[in-house]
Amino acid sequence: MLTSVKNDKYILKNKIGEGAFSEVFKAKKDPTRELVAAKRLTRYFVNIEEVEDYTELKVLRKLTSHDNVATIIDYIFQDNCLILLFELMDFSLYDFIKDRKKKLSETRCKNYLFQLGQGLMYLHTNEIFHRDLKPENCLLRINPELLKSNPTQAEIIQIADLGSATFTQYPFPRSPYISTRWYRSPEIILAPGYYGPKMDIWALGCVFYEMLTFHPLFPGINDSDQLEKIHRILGKPSKYMLTRFKKMNYECDFEDKRPVDLYKILPMLSTNGIEILKRTLAYHPDNRITAKKLLEHVYFDDLRNRFEKKLSLKGMLCTKSDTTSTAKSKKLKSSFSNVSSISGFDIVQQQLSKYELERNWNNPKGSFKKSFIKNFESSIVGSD
């Protein structure tokens, strides 16, 4: 197995992990020695025209730069292999919380939520939606030196892995089997192919709950069980609500259930925090809050001034000239030797098997990552 592959610009180092659709290495850029993440797609590309038409690359090339969305640095195509190069982050939100014993404070979770909301607003403003938001696809970079003195400035969280992302102008019906089940909104199940950017907002609410509790909110084992778990919390939808779903293709003999008071399952969460969760988890997408309205909510009053410039729609919109110049800057003509034999993994694309209750974390570097996070946590004990 290859452990290092070199070309005139990058040296591939240790494998970070692996997933179903892509592979990732830590890579070092010459001569600056800057560390980056090199994501190799497992898909076979016939020619450069097929690469140029690949949706993930088109999405990445449209976006310019935002702190809360993974930005492509370069890409390489050779021997029918495509490698995407990104900023190297510390670890995923899932890796950060999965073995942690001490709960995160609401203040810290709110900061993460606000930044993820900014990332979604940036995507949605540019007519892109993610379609697979989950803790595994949220990457963290933390500056321990700032964490005690200025915690909101010390932590950056990014929405990563745009492999499932698409453009809002693409026609209906869209791909019916999308999103990881636990974060799948009702419309994806009830009306396959007829969904939009509001599915990302639903997933964001699920991620917020998971930050607070370290447990998934709706861990269904199949689509019917997924709806059952949703109804157990939100209550059975009315007949009128169900008729509002376009092209509904689902047998709707649901058991009567009353909604649960979210205060009972999250007694530590503030009133405004509960309100945000309710608005993100509205059953019908038309009733769900937008990313823009989310960021304007009183819940984030203490954070909004820090991000005032980034929150302007004008500042978030990628212009045609932006995307043209960015696209040109993304092309890298150098190549990896023996690139077709590179193996590795995508830290944020691990999929649930169809009938699993628990995540399948096949991470060969898991013990290293667990040790790294444990050491990091011990260095900032008492800061949260």
C-alpha positions as CSV (number, residue, x, y, z in Angstrom):
1,M,0.0,0.0,0.0
2,L,1.3,3.4,-0.9
3,T,2.2,5.7,2.0
4,S,3.8,8.6,0.0
5,V,3.3,9.7,-3.6
6,K,5.2,12.7,-4.9
7,N,4.9,15.1,-7.7
8,D,6.4,18.6,-8.3
9,K,3.9,20.3,-6.1
10,Y,2.4,18.0,-3.5
11,I,3.7,15.0,-1.4
12,L,1.0,12.6,-0.2
13,K,1.6,11.6,3.4
14,N,-0.5,9.4,5.7
15,K,-4.0,8.1,4.9
16,I,-6.6,9.9,7.0
17,G,-9.4,7.3,6.4
18,E,-11.8,6.0,3.8
19,G,-15.4,6.0,2.6
20,A,-17.7,4.8,-0.1
21,F,-17.1,7.4,-2.8
22,S,-13.8,9.0,-2.1
23,E,-10.5,8.7,-0.3
24,V,-8.4,11.3,1.5
25,F,-4.7,11.8,2.3
26,K,-2.9,14.4,4.3
27,A,-0.6,16.1,1.7
28,K,2.3,18.5,2.0
29,K,2.7,21.3,-0.5
30,D,6.2,22.0,-1.8
31,P,8.1,24.2,-1.2
32,T,5.9,25.9,1.4
33,R,5.3,22.7,3.4
34,E,1.7,23.7,3.9
35,L,-0.5,20.8,4.9
36,V,-3.7,20.1,2.8
37,A,-6.3,17.4,2.5
38,A,-6.2,15.5,-0.8
39,K,-9.5,13.9,-1.7
40,R,-9.3,11.3,-4.4
41,L,-12.6,10.3,-6.0
42,T,-13.1,6.5,-6.5
43,R,-15.1,7.2,-9.6
44,Y,-13.5,6.5,-13.0
45,F,-13.5,9.5,-15.3
46,V,-13.2,8.9,-19.0
47,N,-11.8,12.3,-20.0
48,I,-11.4,15.9,-19.0
49,E,-14.9,16.8,-20.4
50,E,-16.4,14.3,-17.9
51,V,-14.4,15.9,-15.1
52,E,-15.6,19.4,-16.1
53,D,-19.2,18.2,-16.0
54,Y,-18.8,16.6,-12.6
55,T,-21.4,18.3,-10.3
56,E,-19.2,18.5,-7.2
57,L,-16.4,20.2,-9.1
58,K,-18.8,22.6,-10.7
59,V,-20.2,23.5,-7.3
60,L,-16.8,24.0,-5.8
61,R,-15.6,26.1,-8.8
62,K,-18.7,28.4,-8.5
63,L,-17.9,29.2,-4.8
64,T,-15.2,31.7,-4.1
65,S,-14.2,31.6,-0.4
66,H,-16.1,31.5,2.9
67,D,-14.8,30.6,6.3
68,N,-17.7,28.2,6.9
69,V,-17.7,26.2,3.6
70,A,-14.8,24.0,2.5
71,T,-13.0,25.8,-0.4
72,I,-11.1,24.0,-3.1
73,I,-7.5,24.9,-3.4
74,D,-6.6,22.9,-6.6
75,Y,-7.6,19.9,-8.5
76,I,-5.6,17.3,-10.4
77,F,-6.8,15.0,-13.2
78,Q,-4.6,12.2,-14.6
79,D,-5.0,8.6,-15.6
80,N,-8.8,8.8,-15.2
81,C,-8.4,9.9,-11.6
82,L,-9.6,13.1,-10.0
83,I,-8.1,14.5,-6.8
84,L,-9.5,17.6,-5.0
85,L,-7.3,19.6,-2.7
86,F,-8.7,21.4,0.4
87,E,-7.6,23.2,3.5
88,L,-6.7,20.6,6.2
89,M,-9.0,20.9,9.3
90,D,-8.4,19.4,12.7
91,F,-11.3,16.9,12.9
92,S,-15.0,16.4,12.2
93,L,-17.7,17.5,14.6
94,Y,-18.7,13.8,14.9
95,D,-15.1,12.8,15.9
96,F,-15.1,15.7,18.4
97,I,-18.2,14.6,20.3
98,K,-18.4,10.9,19.9
99,D,-16.1,9.9,22.8
100,R,-16.5,13.1,24.8
101,K,-17.9,12.8,28.3
102,K,-18.4,16.5,29.2
103,K,-21.3,18.1,27.4
104,L,-20.7,21.2,25.3
105,S,-22.2,24.4,26.7
106,E,-25.1,26.0,24.9
107,T,-22.9,29.0,24.1
108,R,-20.5,26.8,22.3
109,C,-23.2,24.9,20.4
110,K,-24.8,28.2,19.5
111,N,-21.5,29.4,18.0
112,Y,-21.2,26.3,15.9
113,L,-24.8,26.6,14.8
114,F,-24.4,30.2,13.8
115,Q,-21.4,29.4,11.7
116,L,-23.1,26.5,10.0
117,G,-26.1,28.7,9.4
118,Q,-23.7,31.2,7.7
119,G,-22.3,28.4,5.5
120,L,-25.8,27.3,4.5
121,M,-26.8,30.9,3.7
122,Y,-23.7,31.2,1.5
123,L,-24.6,28.0,-0.4
124,H,-28.3,28.8,-0.7
125,T,-27.6,32.4,-1.8
126,N,-25.5,31.0,-4.6
127,E,-28.3,28.5,-5.6
128,I,-26.6,25.5,-4.2
129,F,-27.8,23.1,-1.5
130,H,-25.7,20.5,0.3
131,R,-28.1,17.5,0.6
132,D,-26.0,15.6,3.2
133,L,-25.4,17.8,6.2
134,K,-24.5,15.8,9.3
135,P,-21.8,15.9,12.1
136,E,-19.4,13.9,9.9
137,N,-19.6,16.7,7.3
138,C,-18.9,19.5,9.6
139,L,-15.1,20.1,10.1
140,L,-13.5,21.9,13.0
141,R,-10.4,23.9,13.4
142,I,-9.6,25.1,16.9
143,N,-7.0,27.4,18.3
144,P,-6.3,26.3,21.9
145,E,-4.5,29.6,22.7
146,L,-7.6,31.6,22.0
147,L,-10.2,29.2,23.4
148,K,-10.1,30.5,27.0
149,S,-9.8,34.2,26.2
150,N,-11.9,34.5,23.1
151,P,-13.8,31.2,22.5
152,T,-16.0,32.5,19.7
153,Q,-13.0,33.5,17.7
154,A,-11.0,30.4,18.5
155,E,-13.2,27.9,16.7
156,I,-14.0,27.7,13.0
157,I,-16.5,25.1,11.7
158,Q,-16.9,24.4,8.0
159,I,-19.5,22.6,6.0
160,A,-17.5,20.1,4.0
161,D,-18.0,17.2,1.5
162,L,-20.1,18.7,-1.3
163,G,-20.2,15.4,-3.1
164,S,-24.0,15.3,-2.8
165,A,-24.5,19.0,-3.4
166,T,-26.5,20.2,-6.4
167,F,-27.9,23.4,-7.9
168,T,-31.4,24.7,-7.1
169,Q,-32.1,25.3,-10.8
170,Y,-31.8,21.6,-11.7
171,P,-35.3,20.3,-12.5
172,F,-37.6,18.0,-10.5
173,P,-37.7,15.2,-9.8
174,R,-34.3,15.1,-8.2
175,S,-32.4,12.1,-7.0
176,P,-34.9,10.3,-4.7
177,Y,-32.3,8.6,-2.5
178,I,-30.2,11.3,-1.0
179,S,-29.0,12.4,2.5
180,T,-28.0,10.2,5.3
181,R,-31.2,8.7,6.8
182,W,-31.0,10.1,10.3
183,Y,-30.9,13.7,8.9
184,R,-33.4,13.1,6.2
185,S,-36.4,15.6,6.2
186,P,-40.0,14.3,5.8
187,E,-40.4,15.6,2.2
188,I,-37.5,13.4,1.1
189,I,-39.3,10.3,2.2
190,L,-42.9,11.3,1.5
191,A,-42.3,12.9,-1.9
192,P,-39.2,11.3,-3.3
193,G,-37.4,13.7,-5.7
194,Y,-39.4,16.7,-4.7
195,Y,-37.3,18.5,-2.2
196,G,-35.2,21.7,-2.0
197,P,-32.7,23.7,0.1
198,K,-35.0,23.5,3.2
199,M,-33.8,19.9,3.6
200,D,-30.5,21.4,4.7
201,I,-32.3,23.4,7.4
202,W,-33.9,20.3,8.8
203,A,-30.5,18.5,8.9
204,L,-29.1,21.6,10.7
205,G,-31.7,21.2,13.4
206,C,-30.8,17.6,13.8
207,V,-27.1,18.5,14.0
208,F,-27.8,21.2,16.7
209,Y,-29.6,18.6,18.8
210,E,-26.7,16.2,18.4
211,M,-24.2,18.8,19.5
212,L,-26.2,19.4,22.7
213,T,-26.9,15.7,23.6
214,F,-24.2,13.7,21.7
215,H,-27.1,11.5,20.4
216,P,-28.9,11.5,17.1
217,L,-32.5,12.9,17.3
218,F,-34.1,10.5,14.7
219,P,-32.0,7.3,14.4
220,G,-34.3,5.4,12.1
221,I,-33.3,2.0,10.6
222,N,-35.4,2.4,7.5
223,D,-37.7,5.0,6.0
224,S,-40.9,4.0,7.8
225,D,-39.0,3.8,11.1
226,Q,-37.5,7.2,10.3
227,L,-41.0,8.7,10.0
228,E,-42.1,6.9,13.1
229,K,-39.2,8.5,15.1
230,I,-40.0,11.9,13.7
231,H,-43.7,11.6,14.6
232,R,-42.7,10.4,18.1
233,I,-41.2,13.8,18.7
234,L,-43.2,16.2,16.4
235,G,-46.5,14.3,16.5
236,K,-48.5,12.8,13.6
237,P,-49.0,15.3,10.7
238,S,-52.6,16.3,9.9
239,K,-54.3,15.2,6.7
240,Y,-54.1,18.7,5.4
241,M,-50.4,18.8,6.1
242,L,-49.8,15.6,4.1
243,T,-51.8,17.0,1.1
244,R,-49.4,19.9,0.9
245,F,-46.5,17.6,-0.1
246,K,-46.1,17.6,-3.9
247,K,-46.2,14.3,-5.7
248,M,-46.5,12.4,-2.5
249,N,-45.8,8.7,-3.0
250,Y,-46.2,7.1,0.4
251,E,-48.8,5.1,2.3
252,C,-49.9,7.4,5.1
253,D,-51.5,5.1,7.7
254,F,-49.6,6.7,10.6
255,E,-50.2,5.9,14.2
256,D,-51.7,8.8,16.2
257,K,-49.0,10.6,18.2
258,R,-49.0,13.9,20.0
259,P,-45.9,16.2,19.8
260,V,-43.4,16.1,22.7
261,D,-42.6,19.3,24.5
262,L,-39.0,19.9,23.6
263,Y,-38.4,21.4,27.0
264,K,-38.8,18.0,28.5
265,I,-36.1,16.4,26.4
266,L,-33.8,19.5,26.4
267,P,-34.4,21.1,29.9
268,M,-31.0,22.8,29.8
269,L,-31.7,24.7,26.5
270,S,-32.8,28.3,26.6
271,T,-36.2,29.4,25.4
272,N,-34.7,31.0,22.2
273,G,-32.7,27.8,21.6
274,I,-35.9,25.7,21.8
275,E,-37.5,28.2,19.4
276,I,-34.6,27.8,16.9
277,L,-34.9,24.0,17.1
278,K,-38.6,24.1,16.5
279,R,-38.3,26.4,13.5
280,T,-35.6,24.2,11.9
281,L,-37.6,21.1,12.4
282,A,-40.9,22.3,11.0
283,Y,-42.5,19.3,9.4
284,H,-43.4,20.9,6.0
285,P,-40.5,22.7,4.2
286,D,-42.7,25.8,3.6
287,N,-43.0,26.3,7.3
288,R,-39.3,25.8,8.0
289,I,-37.1,28.8,8.7
290,T,-34.6,30.0,6.0
291,A,-30.9,30.3,6.6
292,K,-31.2,34.1,6.4
293,K,-34.1,34.3,8.9
294,L,-32.2,31.8,11.2
295,L,-29.2,34.2,11.4
296,E,-31.5,37.2,12.1
297,H,-33.1,35.5,15.1
298,V,-32.7,37.1,18.5
299,Y,-31.0,34.0,19.6
300,F,-27.8,35.1,17.8
301,D,-27.9,38.8,18.8
302,D,-24.6,38.5,20.7
303,L,-22.8,36.9,17.7
304,R,-24.2,38.8,14.8
305,N,-22.0,41.9,15.1
306,R,-18.9,39.8,14.7
307,F,-20.1,38.5,11.3
308,E,-22.0,41.6,10.0
309,K,-19.9,41.9,6.8
310,K,-20.1,38.1,6.1
311,L,-23.9,38.2,6.6
312,S,-24.6,40.7,3.8
313,L,-26.3,39.1,0.8
314,K,-24.1,41.1,-1.5
315,G,-21.0,39.7,0.2
316,M,-22.2,36.2,-0.1
317,L,-23.2,36.2,-3.7
318,C,-20.6,34.9,-6.1
319,T,-20.6,37.0,-9.3
320,K,-19.9,35.7,-12.7
321,S,-16.5,37.3,-12.7
322,D,-15.7,35.7,-9.4
323,T,-16.5,32.2,-10.6
324,T,-14.6,32.7,-13.9
325,S,-11.5,33.8,-12.2
326,T,-11.8,31.2,-9.5
327,A,-12.3,28.5,-12.0
328,K,-9.2,29.5,-13.8
329,S,-7.2,29.5,-10.6
330,K,-8.4,26.0,-9.7
331,K,-6.8,24.3,-12.7
332,L,-3.5,22.5,-11.9
333,K,-1.6,21.0,-14.8
334,S,0.9,19.0,-12.7
335,S,0.2,15.3,-12.0
336,F,0.8,12.5,-9.5
337,S,2.9,9.6,-10.6
338,N,1.1,6.3,-10.2
339,V,-2.0,8.3,-9.3
340,S,-4.4,5.4,-10.2
341,S,-3.0,3.3,-7.4
342,I,-3.5,5.9,-4.6
343,S,-5.8,4.7,-1.8
344,G,-7.3,6.6,1.1
345,F,-10.6,7.9,2.4
346,D,-13.0,10.7,2.8
347,I,-13.4,11.6,6.4
348,V,-16.8,13.0,5.9
349,Q,-18.5,10.6,3.4
350,Q,-18.9,7.5,5.5
351,Q,-22.4,6.1,4.9
352,L,-24.8,4.2,7.1
353,S,-25.6,0.8,5.7
354,K,-29.3,0.5,4.9
355,Y,-30.5,-1.3,8.0
356,E,-27.9,-0.3,10.6
357,L,-28.8,1.5,13.8
358,E,-25.2,2.5,14.5
359,R,-22.7,4.3,12.3
360,N,-20.1,2.2,10.5
361,W,-16.9,4.0,11.4
362,N,-14.1,2.3,9.4
363,N,-11.3,4.7,10.3
364,P,-7.8,3.2,10.2
365,K,-6.5,6.3,12.0
366,G,-9.2,6.3,14.6
367,S,-6.9,5.6,17.5
368,F,-4.6,8.4,16.5
369,K,-7.5,10.8,16.1
370,K,-9.1,9.7,19.4
371,S,-5.7,10.3,21.2
372,F,-5.3,13.7,19.4
373,I,-8.7,14.9,20.5
374,K,-8.2,13.6,24.1
375,N,-4.9,15.5,24.4
376,F,-6.5,18.6,22.9
377,E,-9.4,18.4,25.4
378,S,-7.0,18.0,28.3
379,S,-5.1,21.1,27.2
380,I,-8.3,23.2,27.4
381,V,-10.0,21.7,30.4
382,G,-12.2,24.1,32.2
383,S,-12.6,26.4,29.2
384,D,-16.2,25.3,28.3
